[in-house]
Amino acid sequence: MAKINLLPWREELRAEQTREFVTILGLCAFMTIAIVAAVHLNITGQINHQQFRNTTLTNEIAELDLALKEIDALEETKQELLSRMEVIQSLQQQRPQIVHLFDEFVKTVPEGIYLTSIKQNGQALTINGVAESNGRVSAYMRNIDLSDWMATPKLTVIETKKNSKGSSNFVLTTSQSNPKGEDGEDGEES
């Protein structure tokens, strides 16, 4: 029989299988690295995109907050203007009332009474004066009761002077009122 040496062929086959294994192993490692890199790049891209969106949303929220602050400031200005307008309207409506009130003072004061001061606090009126007699103060109070522009007179102080001949100092409180027909007319005139 012929002698055939199979050792080099087996060694070459092993060497070739080893090279194939290393090549396959290298390709697998390369593919794994490529896949990991692709996944990493994809995730990094998604993170960057989300961070961009978050930054955009944060900027938009900041702009909206500024707009809301401006709107709040405008609302406050609006409320201030509305309150000023209400004050002006009430003053416009009350403007003729003081004229009517002074006219009523002239009409209601009887002879023998002299008014020394008139103070108004809101709708309340405090009238100080000098009367020749207590009966004249009573007549003055009746006149106030009959008046359309004053109501509910109350005598708080009456004192007779010792030096004078029967004259008395008095303090009278009353309240300002409006005739019902005048409210509508005043509002329509303004």
Secondary structure, 3 states (H helix, E strand, C coil): CCCCCCHHHHHHHHHHHHHHHHHHHHHHHHHHHHHHHHHHHHHHHHHHHHHHHHHHHHHHHHHHHHHHHHHHHHHHHHHHHHHHHHHHHHHHHHHHHHHHHHHHHHHHCCCCEEEEEEEEECCEEEEEEEECCHHHHHHHHHHHHHCCCEEEEEEEEEEECCCCCCCEEEEEEEEECCCHHHHHHHHHHC
